[in-house]
Amino acid sequence: MRYDIRRIDDFSLEEGLLGLWHYVWARIQGNMKAGLPLPFDRRYLSDWESVLATNADKFPDGALGRLRTAVNDGILQESRLDFMQFIKPMESVPESNLSLASGIAGYIAHKYLR
């Protein structure tokens, strides 16, 4: 909640709002499954509603609806992230990159979880 997400113009998964959205939604799902209060304050969640409404094409289908349902009705509409879509196929193990998209974590996921 440190950043004003309404001012971020990077929608990438790696460093932008799409990646942050996946984190936020995972936290919301986790807290709701555990019967805990939402992990973000009302203002931050309202900012997310605004960002999702004005940039729906940059986020997963139904993201705004799921957020509104969780916030307003306290009902969880689960969604799963297929992270394999973000991994670039690799023939050999990268030497120093640890990332999921093109590094060692992605190599392991691609080779062993698929």
C-alpha positions in Angstrom: 0.0 0.0 0.0 3.1 2.3 -0.1 2.5 3.3 -3.8 -0.3 5.2 -5.4 -1.3 2.5 -7.9 -3.5 5.1 -9.7 -0.2 6.7 -10.9 1.6 3.6 -12.0 1.6 3.3 -15.8 3.6 0.1 -16.1 1.2 -2.8 -16.6 3.8 -5.6 -16.9 3.8 -8.7 -14.9 7.5 -8.4 -14.0 7.5 -4.9 -12.5 4.1 -3.4 -13.0 0.5 -3.5 -12.0 -0.3 -6.9 -13.4 2.3 -8.5 -11.2 1.2 -6.5 -8.2 -2.5 -7.4 -8.9 -1.7 -11.1 -8.8 0.0 -10.6 -5.4 -2.9 -8.5 -4.0 -5.5 -11.1 -5.2 -3.5 -14.0 -3.8 -3.3 -12.2 -0.4 -7.1 -11.5 -0.5 -7.8 -15.2 -1.3 -5.5 -16.4 1.4 -7.0 -14.2 4.1 -10.6 -15.0 3.1 -9.9 -18.8 3.1 -8.4 -18.5 6.5 -11.4 -16.5 7.8 -9.2 -13.4 8.4 -10.0 -9.8 7.5 -8.9 -8.4 4.2 -5.2 -7.6 4.3 -5.6 -4.1 2.7 -7.4 -1.0 3.8 -10.6 0.2 2.2 -8.9 3.1 0.4 -6.3 0.8 -1.2 -8.9 -1.6 -2.4 -11.0 1.3 -3.7 -8.0 2.4 -5.7 -7.7 -1.1 -7.1 -11.4 -1.0 -8.2 -10.7 2.3 -10.0 -7.5 0.9 -11.8 -9.2 -2.4 -12.7 -12.3 -0.5 -14.1 -10.4 1.9 -16.3 -7.8 -0.7 -17.5 -9.9 -3.9 -17.7 -8.1 -5.1 -20.8 -4.8 -5.3 -19.0 -5.9 -7.6 -16.2 -7.4 -11.1 -16.1 -11.1 -11.4 -17.1 -13.4 -10.9 -14.2 -10.8 -9.3 -11.9 -12.9 -6.3 -11.0 -16.0 -8.4 -10.3 -14.1 -10.8 -8.0 -12.6 -7.9 -6.1 -16.0 -6.1 -5.7 -17.6 -9.4 -4.5 -14.8 -10.0 -2.0 -14.9 -6.5 -0.6 -18.6 -5.8 -0.6 -20.2 -9.2 0.0 -17.3 -11.0 1.8 -17.7 -13.9 -0.7 -14.6 -15.4 -2.3 -14.7 -16.1 -6.0 -11.5 -18.0 -6.4 -9.3 -17.8 -9.4 -6.1 -19.6 -10.1 -3.0 -18.2 -11.8 -1.6 -20.3 -14.5 2.0 -19.1 -14.1 3.3 -21.4 -16.8 2.1 -19.0 -19.4 4.7 -16.5 -18.2 7.7 -18.9 -18.5 9.8 -18.8 -21.6 10.9 -22.2 -22.8 14.6 -22.8 -22.2 16.9 -25.5 -23.5 19.5 -25.2 -20.7 19.7 -24.0 -17.2 20.4 -20.2 -17.0 23.6 -19.5 -15.1 22.7 -16.5 -12.9 19.1 -15.3 -13.6 16.8 -16.6 -10.8 13.5 -15.2 -12.2 10.4 -17.2 -13.0 10.0 -15.7 -16.5 13.4 -16.6 -17.9 15.6 -17.8 -15.1 16.4 -20.9 -13.0 13.0 -20.8 -11.2 11.2 -20.9 -14.6 13.5 -23.6 -16.0 12.7 -25.8 -13.0 9.0 -25.1 -13.3 9.0 -25.7 -17.0 10.9 -29.0 -16.8 9.4 -30.5 -13.7 5.9 -29.1 -13.2 4.6 -29.4 -16.7 
